[in-house]
Amino acid sequence: MNAMITVIAKGIPKTKKLCCDNIALYLSQYGDLRKRKDWINQLFEIYFKSDSYCNRITFINIVESFSEYISKKLFKQYEFFDILIFSKDPVVNVRMRLIKILPLLYKKIDSDDLTILNMFNEAVQDCILSGSRSFQFMIQQTKEELLKPNDENLMNKRDQEMMEKEEIILKNDQKQRQLLLDQERDDLEINKIDLNDYLNKYKKKYPLSKIKNSNQSQTNLLKRQQIQNGASTLIIKKSVDFDSKSPLLECTQITKKPVLKSKTPTTKSICDIKKQFKLPSIKK
């Protein structure tokens, strides 16, 4: 699709027409309806809403090709009748190209669809009133072709065949989507079963009593570390009772405090200096 769209934008006129036909045929038989709609929306964005009149003419060619491959119902559903607004296009070439396909557009309108019929009649009037003398003959030919009687039975038969093909594609697409939904549902159920099995195995391997004991042991270890960090020492002093001449034991509790090491050097006594440098003693 990307290659064909590129060729449409840059190819020669004959190649563009062939690409438009291929795109219309390919998308009319495409099984994934969502992707088909996305591609058609992309064609609208690139060509229908383009500021280039050449791209707008290319979009008219694309719509002409689609009119040969899809039913009236699908033609309206994809909003291809929006090109009737090109009857007010400021570029004469765009209006001329639209005039050429007006008979094909008319065949795609249901006789009961008054809204689209009014849009079509207004577009025809706009083309007639805004047309210059250079293409008055073309307008006259278009009017004569529109007034020709059509074989309604043949047109309805062909449209019915297209609708039957589209119905088959729609059913297949719905069936495929249902299969995907069922598969996703089955995957979710399998994941739930696997999760339950895992939880049961975990509970058997790590019962609640073991988890409580483990938590209690961790709590005791934490308390022990706290006691060690702020531990207090007992200093036992021995003294003598002179009256009874019996030793007495005195216990004092001293809490250890962290010793801060000072970065400034401590002053040393003269004895320490003598010991370090082995200075000779001075005799008097």
C-alpha positions, 0 to 999 in steps of 0.5 A: 500500500505504501508503495502504491500511494507513493507511485500515485503521488509521483507517477505519470497519469497512466500509472496513477490511474492503474494504481488507483484501480489496484488500491480500490480493488485491494482494499475492497477485498481486504479482510481486516475491516479496521485496517481497511478503514485506516487506509481509506482515512489516510487517503482522505488525509493525503489527497482529499484535504490536500492544498495541492489541486493535483492531489485533489484530482488524484482523490477524485480518481481514487473515488472513481475506482472505488465506485467500480468495486464496492456497493452503494451502502459501503460507498456511503459508509466511507463518505466518498460523497464528500467529493461533491464539495469540489464543485466549489473548488477554486481550481477549474481543473478540479471542477472539470474532473468532478464533472466527468464522474458525476454520472458514476456518483449518481449511480451510487445514490439510493433513490430513497436517500434524499440527503445525498440527492440534494447534495448531488443536485447542488453540486451539479448546479454549482458546476453549471453556474461556475463553469466557463465557456471552455468546458460548457460542452463537457457540462452538456454531455454530463447532463445528457448522460445523467438524463439517460435511462439506466437499467435499474435491474442490472444495476441492482443485481450488480450492487447485490452481488457486491453486498454479498461479497462484503457480507462474507468479508464482514462475517469472516472479520467478526469470526476472526475477532471473536477467535482473538477474544476467546484466545485472550480470555483463555490466556487470562484463565491460564495466567490465573491458574498459574498464579494460584498454583504458585501461591499454594506452593509458596504457602506450603514451602513458607507457612505462616508460622515460619514467617512469624518465627523468622520475623521474631528472630529478626526483631531479637537480633535488632534489639541485641544490636541496639543493646551492644551499641549502647552497652554498659559495663560493670566495673567491680572494685575491691575494698577492705572493711577495716572493722571486719577485715573482710573484702567488700565488692562495689559494682558501678555501672559505666555507660560506654560513650563513643570516643571522638578522635580529634583531628588536632594533634595532642600535646605531649609531655617532655617525658614522652618526647624524651622517650621518643627521641631518647634525649640524654638526661641532664645531670645537675 
